[in-house]
Amino acid sequence: TSVWYEAGSVFYGWMLGGTLAAILFCRIHRRPFYKTFSGLIPWILVAQILNRLGCDVSGCCYGKPLNAPWAIYNPDVGKMLHPVQLYEATLDFILLLVLPNIKRFSDAQKTGSYFICYAVGRFFLEFLRGDNLPVLLGMTVPQITSLCVLIIVFLTIYFQPSPLARPSDSTK
């Protein structure tokens, strides 16, 4: 139970809790979830960017030791480290520039793409993190959570009725 209080689990907590709150809000107020959530994506990404910049300034959520020109010194650890906070802020900034501007994506596709891109990025960035310890099969809690998010998103997309004709329908 205490593993959820360790570094790296906090963001997933507010992301998943916020998503559940958005689903509940949309059901109560009879609003379309994907349209509502896709409108929130830019603001969520801005919050993520500011969060990671704050992590960089405070020295938390730090990376593993690195001997490279872009390494940053963490006085609490006493070493030059991967600037994983800045890597993630950069990923979030790229998503902020790209996702809201893909005109051919539906709101559901934008929402799914947000979760997929974040989960994949976070999964791989965890290999560079120095503050999270593996808890299961050599993976950290955020990596396990990323895999769970990917499974949920893919199941949601797979079972979501599509407005496009299915491939088997086009052969008739």
C-alpha positions in Angstrom: 0.0 0.0 0.0 2.8 2.4 0.8 4.2 2.0 -2.7 1.5 4.3 -4.1 2.9 7.1 -1.9 6.3 6.9 -3.6 7.5 9.3 -6.3 6.0 8.9 -9.7 2.6 7.6 -8.5 1.1 11.0 -7.7 0.6 12.1 -11.3 -1.2 8.9 -12.3 -3.4 9.3 -9.3 -4.6 12.7 -10.3 -4.9 11.8 -13.9 -6.9 8.7 -13.3 -9.0 10.3 -10.5 -9.6 13.3 -12.7 -10.7 11.1 -15.6 -13.1 9.2 -13.3 -14.5 12.6 -12.1 -14.9 13.7 -15.7 -16.8 10.5 -16.6 -19.1 11.0 -13.6 -19.6 14.7 -14.4 -20.5 13.9 -18.0 -22.9 11.2 -16.9 -24.7 13.4 -14.4 -24.9 16.4 -16.7 -25.6 14.2 -19.8 -22.6 15.6 -21.7 -20.6 13.7 -24.3 -17.4 12.4 -22.5 -15.0 12.4 -25.5 -16.0 15.9 -26.6 -15.7 17.2 -23.1 -12.4 15.4 -22.4 -10.8 16.3 -25.7 -11.5 20.0 -24.9 -9.7 19.5 -21.6 -6.6 17.9 -23.1 -4.7 21.2 -23.8 -5.3 22.3 -20.2 -4.3 19.0 -18.8 -1.1 19.1 -20.8 -0.3 22.7 -19.6 -0.8 21.4 -16.0 1.5 18.5 -16.7 4.2 20.8 -18.2 4.0 23.1 -15.2 4.1 20.1 -12.9 7.2 18.7 -14.4 9.0 22.1 -14.5 8.1 22.4 -10.8 9.6 18.9 -10.2 12.8 20.0 -12.0 13.1 23.1 -9.8 12.3 21.2 -6.6 14.6 18.3 -7.5 12.0 15.6 -7.1 11.1 12.9 -9.7 14.8 12.8 -10.6 16.6 10.7 -13.1 19.4 8.2 -13.0 23.1 9.3 -13.1 24.2 10.6 -16.4 27.6 11.7 -17.7 26.5 14.0 -20.6 26.4 17.7 -21.4 22.6 17.9 -20.8 22.8 16.2 -17.4 21.6 18.3 -14.5 23.0 18.4 -11.0 20.7 17.4 -8.2 22.1 18.6 -4.8 19.9 16.2 -2.8 21.4 13.2 -4.7 24.8 14.8 -5.2 25.2 13.7 -8.8 24.6 14.7 -12.4 21.4 13.1 -13.5 19.1 12.6 -16.5 16.7 15.5 -16.6 13.7 13.3 -16.8 11.4 16.0 -15.6 12.4 18.1 -18.6 12.1 15.1 -21.0 8.6 14.6 -19.8 7.8 18.3 -20.0 9.1 18.2 -23.6 6.9 15.2 -24.4 3.9 17.0 -23.0 4.7 20.2 -24.9 4.9 18.2 -28.2 1.6 16.6 -27.4 0.1 20.1 -26.6 1.2 21.2 -30.1 0.1 18.2 -32.0 -3.0 16.5 -30.4 -5.5 19.4 -30.4 -4.5 20.3 -33.9 -5.2 17.0 -35.7 -8.3 17.9 -37.5 -9.1 14.5 -38.9 -9.2 12.9 -35.4 -12.5 12.5 -33.7 -12.8 13.6 -30.1 -12.6 9.9 -29.1 -9.4 9.5 -31.1 -7.8 12.6 -29.5 -8.7 11.3 -26.1 -7.4 7.9 -26.8 -4.3 9.3 -28.4 -3.6 11.4 -25.3 -3.8 8.4 -23.0 -1.8 6.2 -25.3 1.0 8.7 -25.9 1.3 9.6 -22.3 1.3 6.0 -21.1 3.9 4.9 -23.7 6.1 8.0 -23.0 5.9 7.5 -19.2 6.6 3.8 -19.5 9.9 4.4 -21.3 10.9 7.5 -19.3 10.6 5.3 -16.1 13.7 3.4 -17.3 15.6 6.7 -16.8 14.1 7.6 -13.5 16.3 7.2 -10.4 13.6 7.7 -7.7 11.3 4.8 -8.4 12.1 1.3 -7.4 10.9 -1.8 -9.3 8.0 -3.5 -7.5 6.9 -6.3 -9.9 8.7 -8.0 -12.7 11.4 -5.3 -12.7 8.8 -2.6 -13.4 7.9 0.5 -11.3 4.4 1.3 -10.2 4.0 4.0 -13.0 5.2 1.4 -15.6 2.6 -1.1 -14.4 0.0 1.7 -14.3 1.0 2.7 -17.9 0.4 -0.9 -19.1 -3.0 -0.9 -17.4 -3.9 2.4 -19.0 -2.9 1.0 -22.4 -5.0 -2.1 -21.9 -8.0 -0.1 -20.8 -7.7 2.4 -23.7 -7.3 -0.4 -26.3 -10.3 -2.3 -24.9 -12.3 0.9 -24.9 -11.4 1.7 -28.5 -11.9 -1.9 -29.6 -15.4 -2.1 -28.0 -16.4 1.4 -29.1 -18.9 1.4 -31.9 -17.2 3.0 -34.9 -19.0 5.3 -37.3 -16.8 4.0 -40.1 -17.7 0.8 -42.0 -16.0 -2.2 -40.7 -13.6 -4.0 -43.1 -16.0 -7.0 -43.4 -18.8 -4.7 -44.4 -17.0 -3.3 -47.4 -16.7 -6.7 -49.1 -20.5 -7.1 -49.4 
